[in-house]
Amino acid sequence: MIRTATALLAALTLASCAAPAPEWDDITAASERAWGEGSGWMPFAQGPVSVLAREGGRLRSWLLVPCRGGAAVCADSLSGPAGTVSTTRDHMVVTGLHGRVFHLAPGGDGTLGLPGGAAVPLVWGPADREPGPWISARLGQGAGN
């Protein structure tokens, strides 16, 4: 009986070593997605989103509108230029609009990829809501202020 228990314990130990442990980033991304889905703060969950970011020392804004049945994201309106949208582990990524890459994370933040490869923090929110304290709070995080 002791040999069986020892062999079973050894097998379980080896099996647990073989399975990769989840990375902290994976756990964090999963919890942000779960919170975003539960609260409605997923990109485009409520329709168009307004995006704000500091670029070249100026505050800039963009309106991104889901279009073409959700297969694309358009600039400024349903009939604006269309970009592509894809999903990664951490972000919804919009490319092909305004010469930038929008990495929208659950909860209202993310990064803006600029021409030349630089990236700056961004904030986003549902376009039909009034701007609130989330704008100044999120822009202050990581923006070097």
C-alpha positions, 0 to 999 in steps of 0.5 A: 500500500505504501509503495502504491501511494508513493508511486501515485505521489511521484506520478502526480508530482511529475505530471504537475511539473510537465503542465505549464503554470499560468503566467501572471500576465495570463491571469491578469488578462483573464481577470480584466476580460472577465471584469470588462465583460461583466461590466460592459466595458469591453471595446465596442460592447456598447457600440462606437468608442471615443479614444483619447491619447497624447500625441506630440504633446497634444491631446487627440481624439478619434471615434471608432465605429463598428461597421460592416456587420462587426467585421470591421471598424470604421473611422468617424461613422458607419460610412467612414474608411474601414480598418480591420479588427482582431482580438489578442489575449489582452486587447482588441486591435484596430489597424488601418485607420488614421495610420495608427494601431489602436490596442483597446483593453477591457476597462477603458485603457490601452496603447496607441501605436504611432507611425514609426513604432512608438506607443503611447497610453490611451483611454477609451469609452463608449461614445454615447456617454458624457466624458467623466473623471475616467478621462483625467484619471486614466490619462494621468496613469503612465502618461508621464504626468 
